[in-house]
Amino acid sequence: MSQTFWFYDVDLVIEKSKYIKGRGAQVNTNNRFAIHQKVIEDDFLNYCLIENEDPDHNKTQYLEIFPKTILNKITSTDIGLAYSMNPYQGCEHGCIYCYARNTHEYWGYSAGLDFERKILYKKNAAQLLEHKLKSKNWQAQNIMLSGNTDCYQPIEKKLAITRKILKVLLKHKHPVSIITKNTLILRDLDILTELATLNLIHVSISITSLEESTRRILEPRTASINKRLKTIEILSHHNIPVNVMMAPIIPAINSHEIFNLVKKVSEVGASSVAYTIVRLNGAIGEIFTDWVKKTLPERANKILNQIEGCHGGQLNDSRFGKRMRGEGKIAEQVAIQFRLAKKQYFDHICMSPLDYALYSKYKNPQLKLF
């Protein structure tokens, strides 16, 4: 007889034998770039099985990589940014909906559990950035840190790569935007405050739900909702402009929270708020479908059908101009609710523009005279 247990206070039962606690994805999907696949024998794994011991499948691995560049040109017309900068590839937060999962396949890994368990880090990121900022052809442009995976995920506490990047940006007085859902950003409050006094920083805090039970199943290794709200309050108190991203809105999971969430983040000092509709491109469709059927089985079909209803009958959506906001009745209702909520709680609040005029590629500004 299989055992069952209550999972994170949600009102449905999940079979314990089928669920991996502490992770978002529950499967490793096939890598679309792997043309030929074969089973590779692992001596350590075989040893564990022989000795009747279970190997630690849930342990996170950290692997250093050595890129030649750190800035990635953004070509999407849906995002008002010029470049992104990602010190980490893969993310231990384990957000089940994360669009960045697909990028892990370029490294030969799965977009599923591998994305959460195999974290690649770029220890030389700050040096690469400084080299770029010193190049004679570089002009100050909007850089997003990270834009793909969270620059303040757990391993950042040890490696401090993001902090070193921020020091380089402050040194050269170069503007930057940050998006994160981790309270570790407060460690760098000293640098962020200096950047803010020069209008060189925008911070976005991602909050998908105000319900902790929802957060735990959607984003299993992220900071709690209360801690994120407190982070917004502290940043705002130090005059650091904070935008809140309700991203993504998932029909039948968090779509009912729009007004409450917008009201709450305005109360703790956020300067603006925005949203995106969930889209499940590439392997994420399979990963999310597997997850929702195990986690919310009684609502799974409703959730999947409503997501499809936002994207022309498909879980996948890569259409510029449509993919971030969706289409159809449900997407229209979300847009109306968000517009009304913003008008009520953020009518006279906005983010101040970044200052691109202060950027200098020279250590000594007097050298500009020559």
Secondary structure, 3 states (H helix, E strand, C coil): CCCEEECCCCCCEEEHHHCCCCCCCCCCCCCCCCCCCCCCCCHHHHHHHHCCCCCCCCCCEEEECCCCCCEEECCCCCCCCCEEECCEECCCCCCCCCHHHHHHHHHCCCCCHHHHHEEEECCCHHHHHHHHHHCCCCCCCCEEECCCCCCCCCCHHHHCHHHHHHHHHHHCCCCEEEEECCHHHHHHHHHHHHHHHCCCEEEEEECCCCCHHHHHHHCCCCCCHHHHHHHHHHHHHCCCCEEEEEEEECCCCCHHHHHHHHHHHHHCCCCEEEEEECCCCCCHHHHHHHHHHHHCCCCHHHHHHHHHHCCCCCCCCCCCCCCCCCCHHHHHHHHHHHHHHHHHHCCCCCCCCCCCCCCCCCCCHHHHHC
